[in-house]
Amino acid sequence: MFMSGPLRQKIPSPARAEESPPRLLGSEIPSKSPGMAMKLFFPSCCSAAESGLLIGRWIPEQNSAVVLAVLHFPFIPGHVKMYLADIRKVSQVDVCVLGTWSNSKEDKEEELQQFLGDLSTIFYHDLWVQLRREKDSKFWSCRMQMGNLGEADSVILIYYDQRKAMLSLLHPAEKQLAAGDGDAQPTAATHSSDLRAVFDTVAQSKALFVRDKYDEGPIKLTHWQSEGVEGSIIVELSKQAAVPTCMFLSMLLSLVSGVCESRMLHIWPLSFVWGKLSTCQQLGHRLSQLRLLSSSTQAQGHIQFMRKANILVSLLLDVALGLMLMSWLYQKNRIGQLADTLIPVADHVAHELQDLLQWLMGVPAGLKMNRALDQVLGRFFLYHIHLWISYIHLMSPFIEMILWYVGLSACLGLTVALSILSDIIALLTFHIYCFYVYGARLYCLKIYGLSSLWRLFRGKKWNVLRQRVDSCSYDLDQLFIGTLLFTILLFLLPTTALYYLVFTMLRLLVVLVQGVIHLLVDLIVCLPLYSVGLRLCRSYRLAAGVKFHVLEQQAGKPLRLLMQFNPLSYGRVVQTYRLPTYCCYPKDSWGSLCKKLFVGELIYPWKQKTEKQD
């Protein structure tokens, strides 16, 4: 019944909280000032509760009060005070009796109002709220007595969904997330927003929500769990089974980690392979994620919990996709068909490269090349192709067995299978990589030689110590030798540049294919699937702000609003909860990439940012 009424006001998202903290209908006035508007946040789940006491928290600096529950009759005042003292000790929230709640029939209304008025002397508080059902109306009248300052001039009654406020997280600003301040929920001490104070109060009052109106005892409450504490026998059994499972998994992972960290794996060839193969890096990354999941330490804060949940969902999806791929590979002898296709494809690529080299050794596109250098380079590369074909035919009897065991690795996850595929492509195109390195080194040597000799003609030289170009005087012999070398390098440059251009294009094609594979791996590893699913199914769990609907606005009566949640956008969900990955490619701009290609610098897509690129 609270969904009627136009949209009257929106609270800005937390990303702008630092620039202009959101205020609720009016400017901030010092607490307990007479003649000011007071805000009362009332849970809509308590609308049908029986008459009793309003339990909540008074926030004087915010000029507002948050109702958390309704305590029903009958009760003993001493028991109520002891219960609230225990709640304050456990939850660290200043929970108290805010006032009275009247939802009785008309024939008992006068007697009840007199009795409820007497309760203010027993549970004395600076703020005393009186909520009473109005005749022939679906709303309630609200009065606020502020101690010795008298009654508040105007009251704003705000209905909110207590369950959503309990389970949701009002996200901090993007600047705070970038600075690492989003590990825990913001508290009212560090934020001056009413919304943050309300969210923090409801979130920290878990001890109050454990008891419901059906529990036997002197205290009976109504709140968002009044119909019974939320729980599932399956969830409880899973929690009990998770403890020994995590212990066993932790022991197994410690054993695997001990093997991986042994000195034998730090010997030069093994350490080199571990650092270059995508499969080893992916397995190491998944191993670190499993360590995090199996750790006995509880997640501290919302961000860490969401990270663990996203890692678990990513692992489960990865393994499920890997099992589907493995079942497809082992059906209808697809492994054998793939092995029979692989060798002819490799031979075809090698023969195409031979034809390309024969074309380059002639007159490619009518260009006149340096025949001596052209023949030397062409025969050098042809010999490498001959060695590669011999290597492929030597390995051909074992290809099917290797692929059969590689297919079993798909049970570790689709990302492991894709990483193995990337490594297989790198091994099958190793000769193209060698051609690219040879051509790039030779081209780079000539480019730097020509640039150095060009400075010689202008009377300049490169100062290594100061990293700048300085003036220098050369004698006649130096100028003669420099002119001779410059002429030789300049006329040999077209032949070298043509080989470099052809093999660079082939290398970039292989890198493009590997980049697509790594992009799929990163999509599975980094995408926060649990957070995206939570945003899709329960959008209120990830809140970016709130908005208010006006329910009723009449002269002489409290303004009644309905608070609703603005969900976080999908883009910010992915940005906030994105998982880290081992793939840290250098983020070169297009200009920097073109410069490297022009001067002949090697491009290593697998290089980490901290590694030095030769």
Residue pairs with C-beta under 8 A, 6 or more apart in sequence:
1 138
2 44
2 159
2 549
2 551
2 562
3 549
3 562
4 549
4 551
5 549
5 550
5 551
5 552
5 562
6 549
6 550
7 547
7 548
7 549
8 548
8 549
8 550
8 561
9 25
9 547
9 548
10 545
10 547
10 548
10 566
11 22
11 24
11 195
11 545
11 546
11 547
11 548
11 566
12 20
12 22
12 545
13 544
13 545
13 566
14 170
14 171
14 172
14 173
14 544
14 545
15 173
15 174
15 175
15 544
16 173
17 172
17 173
17 191
17 193
18 173
18 175
18 176
21 191
21 192
21 193
22 193
22 194
22 195
22 545
23 194
24 39
24 64
24 156
24 158
24 194
24 195
25 37
25 39
25 156
25 559
26 37
28 63
28 192
29 36
29 63
31 60
31 61
31 62
31 63
32 60
32 126
32 146
32 147
32 149
33 149
34 146
34 149
34 150
34 153
35 153
36 63
36 152
36 153
36 154
37 63
37 152
37 153
37 154
37 155
37 156
38 63
38 64
38 65
38 144
38 146
38 152
38 154
38 155
38 156
39 62
39 63
39 64
39 65
39 155
39 156
39 158
39 194
40 64
40 65
40 67
40 129
40 142
40 144
40 155
40 156
40 157
40 158
41 64
41 65
41 66
41 67
41 158
41 160
41 198
41 563
42 67
42 131
42 157
42 158
42 159
42 160
43 67
43 68
43 69
43 159
43 160
43 161
43 162
43 223
43 224
44 159
44 160
44 161
44 162
44 562
45 161
45 162
45 163
45 222
45 223
45 224
45 226
46 67
46 69
46 70
46 101
46 162
46 222
46 223
47 159
48 103
49 70
49 72
49 101
49 103
49 222
49 226
50 70
50 72
50 73
50 103
50 222
51 72
51 73
51 100
51 101
51 102
51 103
51 104
51 112
51 116
52 70
52 71
52 72
52 73
52 75
52 100
52 101
52 222
53 70
53 71
53 75
53 80
53 97
53 99
53 100
53 101
53 119
53 123
54 67
54 70
54 71
54 97
54 98
54 99
54 100
54 101
54 129
54 131
55 67
55 68
55 69
55 70
55 71
55 84
55 95
55 96
55 97
55 98
55 208
55 221
56 65
56 66
56 67
56 68
56 69
56 95
56 96
56 98
56 201
57 65
57 66
57 68
57 93
57 94
57 95
57 96
57 98
57 201
57 205
58 65
58 94
58 96
58 98
58 125
58 126
58 127
59 65
59 66
59 188
59 194
59 197
59 201
60 126
61 192
62 188
62 194
62 197
64 194
64 197
64 198
65 98
65 127
65 129
65 144
66 197
66 198
66 201
66 202
67 98
67 129
68 95
68 162
68 201
68 202
68 205
68 208
68 223
69 208
69 209
69 221
69 222
69 223
70 101
70 221
70 222
70 223
71 80
71 97
71 219
71 220
71 221
72 213
72 220
72 221
72 222
75 218
75 219
75 220
76 218
77 122
77 123
79 218
79 219
80 97
80 123
80 219
81 123
83 219
84 95
84 96
84 97
86 207
87 93
87 95
87 205
87 207
87 208
88 94
88 95
90 207
91 204
91 205
91 206
91 207
91 208
92 204
93 201
93 204
93 205
95 205
95 208
96 123
96 125
97 119
97 123
97 125
98 125
98 127
98 128
98 129
99 120
99 127
99 128
99 129
99 130
99 131
99 144
100 116
100 117
100 119
100 120
100 129
100 130
100 131
101 131
102 109
102 112
102 113
102 116
102 130
102 131
102 132
102 133
103 133
104 112
104 133
106 135
113 132
116 130
120 128
120 145
126 146
126 147
127 144
127 145
127 146
127 147
128 144
128 145
129 142
129 143
129 144
129 145
130 142
130 143
130 144
130 145
131 140
131 141
131 142
132 140
132 141
133 140
133 141
134 140
134 141
139 551
139 552
139 560
140 157
141 557
141 558
142 155
142 157
142 558
143 151
143 155
144 151
144 152
144 155
145 151
145 152
146 152
154 558
154 559
155 558
155 559
156 558
156 559
156 561
157 558
157 559
157 560
157 561
158 548
158 560
158 561
158 562
158 563
159 551
159 560
159 561
159 562
159 563
160 198
160 562
160 563
161 224
161 540
161 563
161 564
161 565
162 202
162 223
162 224
163 224
164 540
164 565
165 198
165 199
165 202
165 203
166 202
166 203
166 206
166 209
166 224
167 538
167 540
167 541
168 199
168 540
168 541
168 542
168 543
168 565
169 185
169 199
169 302
169 541
169 542
169 543
170 185
170 186
170 195
170 196
170 199
170 543
170 544
170 545
171 177
171 182
171 542
171 543
171 544
171 568
171 572
171 576
172 181
172 182
172 186
174 572
176 182
177 576
182 302
182 303
182 576
183 300
183 301
183 302
183 303
183 304
184 300
184 301
184 302
184 303
185 199
185 200
185 203
185 301
185 302
186 196
186 200
187 196
187 200
188 196
188 197
188 200
188 201
191 197
195 545
195 546
208 221
208 223
209 223
209 224
209 225
209 229
210 229
211 217
211 219
211 221
212 221
212 222
212 223
212 225
212 226
212 227
212 228
212 229
213 220
213 221
213 222
213 226
214 228
246 293
246 294
246 295
246 296
247 296
249 290
249 293
249 294
250 291
250 294
250 295
250 296
253 287
253 290
253 291
253 294
256 287
257 287
257 291
259 265
260 284
260 287
264 270
265 271
265 274
273 280
274 280
274 281
274 284
275 281
276 606
277 419
277 423
278 419
278 420
278 422
278 423
278 518
278 521
278 606
279 409
279 416
279 419
279 420
279 423
281 419
281 582
281 583
282 415
282 416
282 419
282 521
282 582
283 412
283 416
284 582
285 525
285 581
285 582
286 315
286 412
286 413
286 415
286 416
289 311
289 315
290 315
292 307
292 308
292 311
293 308
293 311
293 312
293 315
299 305
299 307
299 308
303 577
306 528
306 530
306 531
306 577
307 577
307 579
309 530
309 531
310 528
310 529
310 530
310 531
310 577
310 579
311 579
312 530
313 529
313 530
313 533
314 524
314 525
314 527
314 529
314 579
315 413
317 524
317 529
318 413
318 414
318 415
318 524
318 525
319 411
319 412
319 413
321 413
321 414
321 524
322 410
322 411
322 412
322 413
322 414
322 415
322 416
322 417
323 410
323 411
325 410
325 414
325 417
326 407
326 408
326 410
326 411
328 334
329 335
329 338
329 407
329 410
330 407
335 400
335 403
335 404
335 407
336 400
338 403
339 399
339 400
339 403
342 399
342 403
343 392
343 393
343 396
343 399
346 392
346 428
347 389
347 392
349 428
349 429
350 385
350 388
350 389
350 392
350 431
353 381
353 385
353 431
353 432
354 382
354 385
356 502
357 378
357 381
357 382
357 385
358 378
360 374
360 378
360 498
360 499
360 502
361 374
361 375
361 378
363 369
364 498
367 494
367 498
369 494
369 495
369 498
370 491
370 492
370 494
370 495
373 492
373 495
373 496
374 495
377 495
377 496
377 499
380 438
381 435
381 438
381 499
384 431
384 434
384 435
385 431
388 430
388 431
406 417
406 420
406 424
407 417
409 416
409 417
409 420
410 416
410 417
414 524
415 521
415 524
415 525
418 517
418 520
418 521
419 517
419 521
421 517
422 514
422 517
422 518
425 510
425 513
425 514
425 517
426 433
426 510
426 514
429 510
432 503
432 506
432 507
432 510
433 507
433 510
435 503
435 506
435 507
436 503
436 504
436 506
436 507
437 602
438 503
439 496
439 499
439 500
439 502
439 503
439 504
440 500
440 503
440 504
440 600
440 601
440 602
441 600
441 602
442 496
442 499
442 500
443 496
443 497
443 499
443 500
443 600
444 599
444 600
444 601
445 600
446 489
446 492
446 493
446 496
447 599
447 600
448 599
449 485
449 489
450 486
450 489
450 490
450 493
452 462
453 482
453 485
453 486
453 489
454 486
455 461
455 462
455 469
456 474
456 478
456 479
456 482
456 486
457 479
457 482
457 483
457 486
459 471
459 472
459 473
459 474
460 469
460 470
460 471
460 472
461 469
461 470
461 471
461 472
462 468
462 469
462 470
463 469
463 470
474 482
500 600
504 597
507 603
511 603
511 605
514 605
515 605
518 583
518 605
521 583
522 581
522 583
525 579
525 581
526 578
526 579
526 580
526 581
527 574
527 578
527 579
528 573
528 574
528 577
528 578
528 579
531 542
531 573
531 574
531 576
531 577
532 570
532 573
532 574
534 541
534 542
535 541
535 542
535 567
535 568
535 570
535 573
539 565
539 567
539 568
540 565
540 567
542 567
542 568
542 573
543 565
543 566
543 567
543 568
544 566
544 567
544 568
544 569
544 572
545 565
545 566
546 563
546 564
546 565
546 566
547 563
547 564
547 566
548 561
548 562
548 563
548 564
549 561
549 562
549 564
550 559
550 560
550 561
551 560
551 561
551 562
552 559
552 560
553 559
553 560
568 576
584 608
584 609
585 605
585 606
585 607
586 607
586 609
586 613
588 596
593 603
596 603
597 603
601 613
602 613
602 614
604 613
607 613
